[in-house]
Amino acid sequence: MMLIMTRKGNYVLLCTLGGAISNMYAMLIARFKMFPEVKEKGMAAVPRLIAFTSEHSHFSLKKGAAALGIGTDSVILIKCDER
């Protein structure tokens, strides 16, 4: 479940059935927030996007990057310490 603020300051509650689709929705919303022109012009209209995430993050982040046209090579896994 995600709470999203719109450009007009309103909030929208997005309910999903699992973590994988929630992660993909989060990537989709972040991409649209930064590059709204992607809706009409597609990925060719935006610069190369890179997602940084923990090496322990859910596998669905790479799947989401593939589905959204960002590419799995653009998901950078960051090493974590013992904490």
C-alpha positions in Angstrom: 0.0 0.0 0.0 1.4 3.4 -0.9 0.2 7.0 -0.1 1.0 9.3 -3.0 0.8 13.1 -3.1 -0.4 14.6 -6.4 1.0 17.8 -7.9 -2.0 19.7 -6.5 -1.3 18.5 -3.0 -4.0 15.9 -2.8 -3.3 12.3 -1.7 -4.1 9.1 -3.4 -4.0 5.7 -1.7 -2.8 2.9 -4.0 -3.5 -0.6 -2.8 -1.7 -3.5 -4.5 -1.6 -7.3 -3.9 2.1 -7.7 -3.5 5.6 -6.3 -3.1 6.7 -6.9 -6.7 3.9 -4.8 -8.2 4.3 -2.2 -5.5 7.9 -1.8 -6.4 7.1 -1.5 -10.1 4.4 1.1 -9.4 6.9 3.1 -7.2 9.4 3.1 -10.1 6.7 4.1 -12.6 5.5 7.0 -10.4 9.0 8.2 -9.7 9.8 8.2 -13.5 6.6 10.0 -14.3 7.2 12.6 -11.6 10.6 13.5 -12.9 9.8 13.1 -16.6 6.0 13.5 -17.3 6.7 13.7 -21.0 7.5 9.9 -21.0 3.7 9.4 -21.1 3.4 10.8 -24.6 6.9 10.5 -26.0 8.2 7.2 -24.5 11.6 6.4 -23.1 13.4 8.1 -26.0 12.4 11.5 -24.6 14.2 11.0 -21.2 17.9 10.6 -20.3 19.3 7.2 -19.3 17.7 6.4 -15.9 19.6 4.5 -13.2 18.2 3.0 -10.1 20.4 2.5 -7.0 19.3 -0.1 -4.5 20.6 -2.3 -1.8 22.2 -5.6 -2.7 19.6 -7.1 -0.4 16.7 -5.5 -2.2 13.8 -7.5 -3.7 14.4 -9.1 -7.1 11.4 -7.3 -8.5 13.3 -4.1 -8.8 15.2 -5.5 -11.7 12.0 -7.0 -13.2 10.4 -3.6 -12.9 13.3 -1.9 -14.6 13.0 -4.3 -17.5 9.3 -3.9 -17.8 9.5 -0.1 -17.7 12.2 0.1 -20.4 14.9 1.3 -17.9 16.9 -2.0 -18.3 18.3 -4.4 -15.8 21.8 -3.1 -16.4 20.7 0.3 -15.1 19.9 -1.2 -11.6 23.0 -0.6 -9.5 23.3 -2.8 -6.4 25.0 -1.1 -3.4 27.0 -3.3 -1.0 25.8 -3.2 2.6 27.8 -3.5 5.8 26.7 -5.7 8.8 24.2 -3.2 9.9 
